[in-house]
């Protein structure tokens, strides 16, 4: 009797694990944004110049059997009149465009060139994306 209960329990767990909903490309593709505000000090004194903001955007596009990952970064300072500046040629530049495949077992997008780029972990329920394992690198999906 105990053996039958245990076997039934194991079968229920296996059935639930195997009956997960399949993820569609529409759930993955989109624009994911993270904004960071920070204080900008004067380079030669301790005086605060003002506040700066970086908008980091990751675009995920469907491509044949996978996805294309494109990253843009822009910076704006509240103490100058330059407006939004592209960080493409700066030290804090965006990551290069690359191709990735989706792994449904852990909801990650992994580079086709293994080890060159951090995995992108998707939270499809809360529409969030995390770059690597860091909790600081959380992006929110914007439609």
OpenMM code with the backbone's topology and positions (N, CA, C; nanometers):
from openmm import Vec3, app, unit

residues = "UNK UNK UNK UNK UNK UNK UNK UNK UNK UNK UNK UNK UNK UNK UNK UNK UNK UNK UNK UNK UNK UNK UNK UNK UNK UNK UNK UNK UNK UNK UNK UNK UNK UNK UNK UNK UNK UNK UNK UNK UNK UNK UNK UNK UNK UNK UNK UNK UNK UNK UNK UNK UNK UNK UNK UNK UNK UNK UNK UNK UNK UNK UNK UNK UNK UNK UNK UNK UNK UNK UNK UNK UNK UNK UNK UNK UNK UNK UNK UNK UNK UNK UNK UNK UNK UNK UNK UNK UNK UNK UNK UNK UNK UNK UNK UNK UNK UNK UNK UNK UNK UNK UNK UNK UNK UNK UNK UNK UNK UNK UNK UNK UNK UNK UNK UNK UNK UNK UNK UNK UNK UNK UNK UNK UNK UNK UNK UNK UNK UNK UNK UNK UNK UNK UNK UNK UNK UNK UNK UNK UNK UNK UNK".split()
positions = [
    Vec3(0.0816, -0.1197, 0.0000),
    Vec3(0.0000, 0.0000, 0.0000),
    Vec3(0.0863, 0.1265, 0.0000),
    Vec3(0.1884, 0.1272, 0.0850),
    Vec3(0.2785, 0.2414, 0.0917),
    Vec3(0.3543, 0.2579, -0.0395),
    Vec3(0.3895, 0.1446, -0.0984),
    Vec3(0.4610, 0.1468, -0.2256),
    Vec3(0.3727, 0.2088, -0.3348),
    Vec3(0.2437, 0.1788, -0.3359),
    Vec3(0.1518, 0.2333, -0.4362),
    Vec3(0.1342, 0.3835, -0.4172),
    Vec3(0.1266, 0.4283, -0.2936),
    Vec3(0.1130, 0.5718, -0.2663),
    Vec3(0.2387, 0.6450, -0.3131),
    Vec3(0.3545, 0.5898, -0.2810),
    Vec3(0.4810, 0.6502, -0.3234),
    Vec3(0.4907, 0.6557, -0.4761),
    Vec3(0.4551, 0.5456, -0.5422),
    Vec3(0.4593, 0.5405, -0.6879),
    Vec3(0.3625, 0.6419, -0.7488),
    Vec3(0.2432, 0.6545, -0.6913),
    Vec3(0.1452, 0.7531, -0.7400),
    Vec3(0.1991, 0.8952, -0.7243),
    Vec3(0.2627, 0.9217, -0.6117),
    Vec3(0.3200, 1.0530, -0.5848),
    Vec3(0.4289, 1.0860, -0.6875),
    Vec3(0.5166, 0.9911, -0.7152),
    Vec3(0.6239, 1.0105, -0.8137),
    Vec3(0.5652, 1.0344, -0.9524),
    Vec3(0.4630, 0.9588, -0.9901),
    Vec3(0.4000, 0.9769, -1.1204),
    Vec3(0.3347, 1.1139, -1.1337),
    Vec3(0.2728, 1.1630, -1.0284),
    Vec3(0.2107, 1.2964, -1.0309),
    Vec3(0.3180, 1.4030, -1.0510),
    Vec3(0.4292, 1.3914, -0.9808),
    Vec3(0.5378, 1.4887, -0.9947),
    Vec3(0.5945, 1.4853, -1.1366),
    Vec3(0.6164, 1.3680, -1.1898),
    Vec3(0.6678, 1.3557, -1.3259),
    Vec3(0.5709, 1.4131, -1.4284),
    Vec3(0.4427, 1.3885, -1.4112),
    Vec3(0.3426, 1.4408, -1.5032),
    Vec3(0.3419, 1.5933, -1.5007),
    Vec3(0.3481, 1.6538, -1.3809),
    Vec3(0.3488, 1.7997, -1.3717),
    Vec3(0.4749, 1.8592, -1.4325),
    Vec3(0.5879, 1.7926, -1.4125),
    Vec3(0.7137, 1.8426, -1.4683),
    Vec3(0.7138, 1.8360, -1.6203),
    Vec3(0.6551, 1.7340, -1.6754),
    Vec3(0.6548, 1.7162, -1.8214),
    Vec3(0.5437, 1.7943, -1.8908),
    Vec3(0.4456, 1.8407, -1.8170),
    Vec3(0.3328, 1.9089, -1.8801),
    Vec3(0.3438, 2.0604, -1.8728),
    Vec3(0.4665, 2.1131, -1.8631),
    Vec3(0.4853, 2.2584, -1.8614),
    Vec3(0.4432, 2.3159, -1.9956),
    Vec3(0.3912, 2.4382, -1.9902),
    Vec3(0.3509, 2.5054, -2.1134),
    Vec3(0.4738, 2.5386, -2.1965),
    Vec3(0.4596, 2.5259, -2.3276),
    Vec3(0.5686, 2.5590, -2.4175),
    Vec3(0.5774, 2.7100, -2.4314),
    Vec3(0.6987, 2.7606, -2.4350),
    Vec3(0.7224, 2.9040, -2.4477),
    Vec3(0.7210, 2.9414, -2.5945),
    Vec3(0.6458, 3.0454, -2.6283),
    Vec3(0.6382, 3.0920, -2.7668),
    Vec3(0.7359, 3.2078, -2.7882),
    Vec3(0.7805, 3.2293, -2.9105),
    Vec3(0.8708, 3.3419, -2.9380),
    Vec3(0.8105, 3.4770, -2.8970),
    Vec3(0.6794, 3.4906, -2.9060),
    Vec3(0.6147, 3.6169, -2.8683),
    Vec3(0.6355, 3.6491, -2.7203),
    Vec3(0.6529, 3.5467, -2.6374),
    Vec3(0.6779, 3.5687, -2.4953),
    Vec3(0.8206, 3.6140, -2.4696),
    Vec3(0.9102, 3.5885, -2.5620),
    Vec3(1.0524, 3.6175, -2.5432),
    Vec3(1.0918, 3.7491, -2.6082),
    Vec3(1.0521, 3.7700, -2.7343),
    Vec3(1.0970, 3.8884, -2.8083),
    Vec3(1.0415, 4.0152, -2.7449),
    Vec3(1.1166, 4.1235, -2.7609),
    Vec3(1.0712, 4.2513, -2.7086),
    Vec3(1.1876, 4.3402, -2.6693),
    Vec3(1.1526, 4.4457, -2.5986),
    Vec3(1.2484, 4.5466, -2.5544),
    Vec3(1.2521, 4.5435, -2.4022),
    Vec3(1.3705, 4.5258, -2.3470),
    Vec3(1.3906, 4.5182, -2.2027),
    Vec3(1.4803, 4.6347, -2.1614),
    Vec3(1.4368, 4.7124, -2.0605),
    Vec3(1.5044, 4.8377, -2.0259),
    Vec3(1.5441, 4.8397, -1.8787),
    Vec3(1.6619, 4.8987, -1.8549),
    Vec3(1.7089, 4.9253, -1.7192),
    Vec3(1.7617, 5.0679, -1.7178),
    Vec3(1.7184, 5.1485, -1.6195),
    Vec3(1.7693, 5.2844, -1.6046),
    Vec3(1.8402, 5.2961, -1.4708),
    Vec3(1.9557, 5.3623, -1.4745),
    Vec3(2.0347, 5.3821, -1.3535),
    Vec3(2.0630, 5.5306, -1.3398),
    Vec3(2.0320, 5.5876, -1.2223),
    Vec3(2.0649, 5.7268, -1.1932),
    Vec3(2.1792, 5.7291, -1.0946),
    Vec3(2.2680, 5.8273, -1.1097),
    Vec3(2.3850, 5.8354, -1.0238),
    Vec3(2.4309, 5.9798, -1.0113),
    Vec3(2.5060, 6.0063, -0.9041),
    Vec3(2.5614, 6.1381, -0.8789),
    Vec3(2.6921, 6.1520, -0.9562),
    Vec3(2.7121, 6.2681, -1.0201),
    Vec3(2.8329, 6.2923, -1.0985),
    Vec3(2.9198, 6.3940, -1.0242),
    Vec3(3.0382, 6.3501, -0.9776),
    Vec3(3.1273, 6.4441, -0.9089),
    Vec3(3.2133, 6.5220, -1.0083),
    Vec3(3.2581, 6.6391, -0.9674),
    Vec3(3.3527, 6.7161, -1.0469),
    Vec3(3.4837, 6.6376, -1.0509),
    Vec3(3.5511, 6.6299, -1.1674),
    Vec3(3.6718, 6.5465, -1.1763),
    Vec3(3.7895, 6.5934, -1.0900),
    Vec3(3.7930, 6.7219, -1.0496),
    Vec3(3.9080, 6.7719, -0.9740),
    Vec3(3.8745, 6.8144, -0.8313),
    Vec3(3.7476, 6.8221, -0.7973),
    Vec3(3.7083, 6.8616, -0.6613),
    Vec3(3.6064, 6.7605, -0.6091),
    Vec3(3.5658, 6.7780, -0.4873),
    Vec3(3.4628, 6.6908, -0.4292),
    Vec3(3.3217, 6.7423, -0.4569),
    Vec3(3.3119, 6.8528, -0.5260),
    Vec3(3.1828, 6.9145, -0.5525),
    Vec3(3.0988, 6.8286, -0.6476),
    Vec3(2.9691, 6.8225, -0.6212),
    Vec3(2.8757, 6.7472, -0.7059),
    Vec3(2.8366, 6.8332, -0.8266),
    Vec3(2.8566, 6.7780, -0.9462),
    Vec3(2.8156, 6.8487, -1.0681),
    Vec3(2.6657, 6.8384, -1.0906),
    Vec3(2.6105, 6.7233, -1.0629),
    Vec3(2.4682, 6.6998, -1.0845),
    Vec3(2.4405, 6.5507, -1.0899),
    Vec3(2.3311, 6.5164, -1.1541),
    Vec3(2.2906, 6.3763, -1.1656),
    Vec3(2.3022, 6.3320, -1.3108),
    Vec3(2.3364, 6.2045, -1.3274),
    Vec3(2.3425, 6.1440, -1.4592),
    Vec3(2.2484, 6.0249, -1.4643),
    Vec3(2.2104, 5.9874, -1.5832),
    Vec3(2.1203, 5.8737, -1.6016),
    Vec3(2.1685, 5.7933, -1.7215),
    Vec3(2.1733, 5.6602, -1.7049),
    Vec3(2.2048, 5.5714, -1.8160),
    Vec3(2.0832, 5.4843, -1.8430),
    Vec3(2.0408, 5.4826, -1.9677),
    Vec3(1.9309, 5.3956, -2.0112),
    Vec3(1.9919, 5.2834, -2.0953),
    Vec3(1.9822, 5.1626, -2.0424),
    Vec3(2.0394, 5.0437, -2.1052),
    Vec3(1.9231, 4.9607, -2.1585),
    Vec3(1.9196, 4.9370, -2.2887),
    Vec3(1.8092, 4.8654, -2.3526),
    Vec3(1.8607, 4.7425, -2.4252),
    Vec3(1.7946, 4.6291, -2.4013),
    Vec3(1.8258, 4.5054, -2.4723),
    Vec3(1.7055, 4.4723, -2.5604),
    Vec3(1.7306, 4.4596, -2.6908),
    Vec3(1.6279, 4.4217, -2.7867),
    Vec3(1.6473, 4.2748, -2.8208),
    Vec3(1.5396, 4.1977, -2.8203),
    Vec3(1.5450, 4.0575, -2.8594),
    Vec3(1.4550, 4.0401, -2.9814),
    Vec3(1.5165, 3.9982, -3.0927),
    Vec3(1.4452, 3.9780, -3.2181),
    Vec3(1.4479, 3.8302, -3.2561),
    Vec3(1.3397, 3.7784, -3.3168),
    Vec3(1.3441, 3.6401, -3.3644),
    Vec3(1.4306, 3.6312, -3.4908),
    Vec3(1.5126, 3.5274, -3.4975),
    Vec3(1.5967, 3.5030, -3.6150),
    Vec3(1.6024, 3.3536, -3.6401),
    Vec3(1.5558, 3.3076, -3.7536),
    Vec3(1.5549, 3.1678, -3.7956),
    Vec3(1.5307, 3.0722, -3.6783),
    Vec3(1.6328, 3.0014, -3.6309),
    Vec3(1.6156, 2.9037, -3.5233),
    Vec3(1.6561, 2.9580, -3.3880),
    Vec3(1.6603, 3.0879, -3.3739),
    Vec3(1.7036, 3.1458, -3.2467),
    Vec3(1.6615, 3.2908, -3.2354),
    Vec3(1.7479, 3.3689, -3.1738),
    Vec3(1.7170, 3.5090, -3.1470),
    Vec3(1.8416, 3.5931, -3.1701),
    Vec3(1.8189, 3.7204, -3.2023),
    Vec3(1.9280, 3.8162, -3.2138),
    Vec3(1.9170, 3.9125, -3.0962),
    Vec3(2.0279, 3.9333, -3.0271),
    Vec3(2.0323, 4.0204, -2.9101),
    Vec3(2.1074, 4.1471, -2.9486),
    Vec3(2.0409, 4.2626, -2.9337),
    Vec3(2.0992, 4.3926, -2.9663),
    Vec3(2.0909, 4.4789, -2.8408),
    Vec3(2.2005, 4.5472, -2.8089),
    Vec3(2.2063, 4.6289, -2.6879),
    Vec3(2.2378, 4.7732, -2.7248),
    Vec3(2.1647, 4.8684, -2.6658),
    Vec3(2.1901, 5.0120, -2.6816),
    Vec3(2.2028, 5.0739, -2.5434),
    Vec3(2.2951, 5.1698, -2.5297),
    Vec3(2.3094, 5.2447, -2.4048),
    Vec3(2.3172, 5.3924, -2.4370),
    Vec3(2.2427, 5.4706, -2.3596),
    Vec3(2.2412, 5.6154, -2.3758),
    Vec3(2.2596, 5.6804, -2.2392),
    Vec3(2.3227, 5.7986, -2.2388),
    Vec3(2.3465, 5.8711, -2.1149),
    Vec3(2.2945, 6.0139, -2.1268),
    Vec3(2.2383, 6.0636, -2.0155),
    Vec3(2.1921, 6.2024, -2.0096),
    Vec3(2.2332, 6.2606, -1.8750),
    Vec3(2.2831, 6.3841, -1.8771),
    Vec3(2.3185, 6.4546, -1.7546),
    Vec3(2.2203, 6.5692, -1.7342),
    Vec3(2.1856, 6.5957, -1.6073),
    Vec3(2.0916, 6.7050, -1.5814),
    Vec3(2.1621, 6.8404, -1.5705),
    Vec3(2.2953, 6.8426, -1.5760),
    Vec3(2.3707, 6.9667, -1.5589),
    Vec3(2.4256, 7.0223, -1.6907),
    Vec3(2.3984, 6.9582, -1.8027),
    Vec3(2.4426, 7.0121, -1.9310),
    Vec3(2.3258, 7.0118, -2.0297),
    Vec3(2.3501, 7.0628, -2.1479),
    Vec3(2.2440, 7.0723, -2.2488),
    Vec3(2.2679, 6.9777, -2.3657),
    Vec3(2.3483, 6.8730, -2.3443),
    Vec3(2.3817, 6.7812, -2.4523),
    Vec3(2.2704, 6.6822, -2.4835),
    Vec3(2.1794, 6.6614, -2.3902),
    Vec3(2.0709, 6.5655, -2.4117),
    Vec3(2.1217, 6.4230, -2.4041),
    Vec3(2.0501, 6.3329, -2.4660),
    Vec3(2.0878, 6.1919, -2.4629),
    Vec3(2.2073, 6.1683, -2.5546),
    Vec3(2.3125, 6.1046, -2.4999),
    Vec3(2.4344, 6.0753, -2.5736),
    Vec3(2.4517, 5.9243, -2.5881),
    Vec3(2.4789, 5.8780, -2.7101),
    Vec3(2.5008, 5.7368, -2.7355),
    Vec3(2.6344, 5.6940, -2.6731),
    Vec3(2.6364, 5.5830, -2.6001),
    Vec3(2.7576, 5.5347, -2.5352),
    Vec3(2.8319, 5.4308, -2.6189),
    Vec3(2.8022, 5.4218, -2.7460),
    Vec3(2.8627, 5.3216, -2.8344),
    Vec3(3.0152, 5.3251, -2.8306),
    Vec3(3.0743, 5.4434, -2.8240),
    Vec3(3.2200, 5.4556, -2.8285),
    Vec3(3.2811, 5.4880, -2.6925),
    Vec3(3.2052, 5.4736, -2.5845),
    Vec3(3.2535, 5.5046, -2.4503),
    Vec3(3.3032, 5.3790, -2.3797),
    Vec3(3.3653, 5.3975, -2.2631),
    Vec3(3.4115, 5.2839, -2.1831),
    Vec3(3.2957, 5.1962, -2.1384),
    Vec3(3.1842, 5.2575, -2.1080),
    Vec3(3.0643, 5.1856, -2.0624),
    Vec3(2.9755, 5.1522, -2.1829),
    Vec3(3.0354, 5.0960, -2.2861),
    Vec3(2.9657, 5.0727, -2.4131),
    Vec3(2.8703, 4.9535, -2.4033),
    Vec3(2.7734, 4.9455, -2.4953),
    Vec3(2.6828, 4.8302, -2.4979),
    Vec3(2.7552, 4.7050, -2.5467),
    Vec3(2.6977, 4.5895, -2.5138),
    Vec3(2.7571, 4.4648, -2.5628),
    Vec3(2.7293, 4.4526, -2.7130),
    Vec3(2.8164, 4.3850, -2.7856),
    Vec3(2.7957, 4.3680, -2.9304),
    Vec3(2.6715, 4.2834, -2.9599),
    Vec3(2.6185, 4.2976, -3.0789),
    Vec3(2.5051, 4.2173, -3.1232),
    Vec3(2.5500, 4.0724, -3.1390),
    Vec3(2.4652, 3.9790, -3.0933),
    Vec3(2.4981, 3.8372, -3.1075),
    Vec3(2.3718, 3.7546, -3.1222),
    Vec3(2.3908, 3.6296, -3.1617),
    Vec3(2.2797, 3.5353, -3.1782),
    Vec3(2.2744, 3.4435, -3.0580),
    Vec3(2.1518, 3.4054, -3.0192),
    Vec3(2.1338, 3.3196, -2.9023),
    Vec3(2.0228, 3.2192, -2.9275),
    Vec3(2.0250, 3.1132, -2.8492),
    Vec3(1.9185, 3.0129, -2.8511),
    Vec3(1.8539, 3.0090, -2.7139),
    Vec3(1.7253, 2.9745, -2.7115),
    Vec3(1.6501, 2.9703, -2.5869),
    Vec3(1.6538, 2.8303, -2.5284),
    Vec3(1.6851, 2.8212, -2.3989),
    Vec3(1.6860, 2.6947, -2.3263),
    Vec3(1.5640, 2.6931, -2.2348),
    Vec3(1.4598, 2.6149, -2.2671),
    Vec3(1.3367, 2.6168, -2.1869),
    Vec3(1.3530, 2.5549, -2.0478),
    Vec3(1.4580, 2.4764, -2.0253),
    Vec3(1.4735, 2.4139, -1.8935),
    Vec3(1.5010, 2.5159, -1.7845),
    Vec3(1.5746, 2.6234, -1.8179),
    Vec3(1.6006, 2.7263, -1.7170),
    Vec3(1.5664, 2.8673, -1.7666),
    Vec3(1.4922, 2.8767, -1.8760),
    Vec3(1.4459, 3.0042, -1.9333),
    Vec3(1.5603, 3.1014, -1.9590),
    Vec3(1.6660, 3.0534, -2.0237),
    Vec3(1.7783, 3.1411, -2.0548),
    Vec3(1.8012, 3.1498, -2.2048),
    Vec3(1.8529, 3.2641, -2.2457),
    Vec3(1.9017, 3.2832, -2.3818),
    Vec3(2.0530, 3.2723, -2.3740),
    Vec3(2.1097, 3.1754, -2.4454),
    Vec3(2.2529, 3.1496, -2.4402),
    Vec3(2.3151, 3.1770, -2.5764),
    Vec3(2.4290, 3.2433, -2.5748),
    Vec3(2.5002, 3.2773, -2.6972),
    Vec3(2.5344, 3.1519, -2.7757),
    Vec3(2.5226, 3.1618, -2.9081),
    Vec3(2.5629, 3.0512, -2.9939),
    Vec3(2.7144, 3.0317, -2.9885),
    Vec3(2.7883, 3.1379, -2.9562),
    Vec3(2.9333, 3.1305, -2.9370),
    Vec3(2.9572, 3.1153, -2.7872),
    Vec3(2.9591, 2.9948, -2.7418),
    Vec3(2.9639, 2.9619, -2.6001),
    Vec3(3.0742, 3.0360, -2.5248),
    Vec3(3.0351, 3.0962, -2.4120),
    Vec3(3.1302, 3.1605, -2.3232),
    Vec3(3.1654, 3.3046, -2.3550),
    Vec3(3.1233, 3.3574, -2.4687),
    Vec3(3.1589, 3.4948, -2.5036),
    Vec3(3.0663, 3.5992, -2.4419),
    Vec3(2.9405, 3.5615, -2.4160),
    Vec3(2.8434, 3.6558, -2.3623),
    Vec3(2.7733, 3.5942, -2.2417),
    Vec3(2.7278, 3.6803, -2.1512),
    Vec3(2.6523, 3.6326, -2.0368),
    Vec3(2.5168, 3.5789, -2.0824),
    Vec3(2.4679, 3.4784, -2.0124),
    Vec3(2.3333, 3.4284, -2.0398),
    Vec3(2.2314, 3.5327, -1.9962),
    Vec3(2.1208, 3.5370, -2.0678),
    Vec3(2.0101, 3.6250, -2.0306),
    Vec3(1.9005, 3.5375, -1.9719),
    Vec3(1.8719, 3.5550, -1.8443),
    Vec3(1.7713, 3.4753, -1.7733),
    Vec3(1.6381, 3.5487, -1.7827),
    Vec3(1.5373, 3.4826, -1.8385),
    Vec3(1.4055, 3.5430, -1.8563),
    Vec3(1.3106, 3.5009, -1.7443),
    Vec3(1.2367, 3.5972, -1.6931),
    Vec3(1.1266, 3.5715, -1.6011),
    Vec3(1.0014, 3.6064, -1.6801),
    Vec3(0.9423, 3.5058, -1.7450),
    Vec3(0.8305, 3.5280, -1.8371),
    Vec3(0.7022, 3.5653, -1.7649),
    Vec3(0.6909, 3.5324, -1.6375),
    Vec3(0.5711, 3.5664, -1.5603),
    Vec3(0.5699, 3.7150, -1.5263),
    Vec3(0.6847, 3.7683, -1.4825),
    Vec3(0.6941, 3.9082, -1.4402),
    Vec3(0.7512, 4.0000, -1.5476),
    Vec3(0.7742, 3.9480, -1.6694),
    Vec3(0.8285, 4.0262, -1.7809),
    Vec3(0.9590, 4.0958, -1.7435),
    Vec3(1.0524, 4.0181, -1.6924),
    Vec3(1.1830, 4.0693, -1.6543),
    Vec3(1.2924, 3.9850, -1.7191),
    Vec3(1.4094, 4.0452, -1.7282),
    Vec3(1.5262, 3.9782, -1.7832),
    Vec3(1.6437, 4.0121, -1.6921),
    Vec3(1.7309, 3.9162, -1.6692),
    Vec3(1.8488, 3.9379, -1.5868),
    Vec3(1.9715, 3.8977, -1.6673),
    Vec3(2.0711, 3.9847, -1.6691),
    Vec3(2.1953, 3.9573, -1.7405),
    Vec3(2.2899, 3.8847, -1.6451),
    Vec3(2.3242, 3.7601, -1.6776),
    Vec3(2.4098, 3.6815, -1.5900),
    Vec3(2.3374, 3.6431, -1.4618),
    Vec3(2.4117, 3.6261, -1.3543),
    Vec3(2.3533, 3.5863, -1.2265),
    Vec3(2.3325, 3.7028, -1.1316),
    Vec3(2.3780, 3.8208, -1.1702),
    Vec3(2.3707, 3.9369, -1.0831),
    Vec3(2.2271, 3.9843, -1.0646),
    Vec3(2.1920, 4.0132, -0.9411),
    Vec3(2.0583, 4.0671, -0.9112),
    Vec3(2.0487, 4.2152, -0.9484),
    Vec3(2.1622, 4.2806, -0.9735),
    Vec3(2.1611, 4.4231, -1.0094),
    Vec3(2.1271, 4.4444, -1.1561),
    Vec3(2.1488, 4.3455, -1.2369),
    Vec3(2.1266, 4.3579, -1.3806),
    Vec3(1.9868, 4.3135, -1.4210),
    Vec3(1.8840, 4.3740, -1.3616),
    Vec3(1.7461, 4.3374, -1.3923),
    Vec3(1.6860, 4.4399, -1.4877),
    Vec3(1.6304, 4.3897, -1.5972),
    Vec3(1.5670, 4.4726, -1.6986),
    Vec3(1.4176, 4.4417, -1.6991),
    Vec3(1.3372, 4.5442, -1.7297),
    Vec3(1.1919, 4.5295, -1.7339),
    Vec3(1.1474, 4.5354, -1.8796),
    Vec3(1.0579, 4.4458, -1.9174),
    Vec3(1.0075, 4.4435, -2.0557),
    Vec3(0.9123, 4.5600, -2.0782),
    Vec3(0.9363, 4.6313, -2.1867),
    Vec3(0.8523, 4.7440, -2.2273),
    Vec3(0.7921, 4.7097, -2.3625),
    Vec3(0.6615, 4.7151, -2.3755),
    Vec3(0.5969, 4.6838, -2.5034),
    Vec3(0.5525, 4.8077, -2.5748),
] * unit.nanometer
topology = app.Topology()
chain = topology.addChain("A")
for resn in residues:
    res = topology.addResidue(resn, chain)
    for name in ("N", "CA", "C"):
        topology.addAtom(name, app.Element.getBySymbol(name[0]), res)
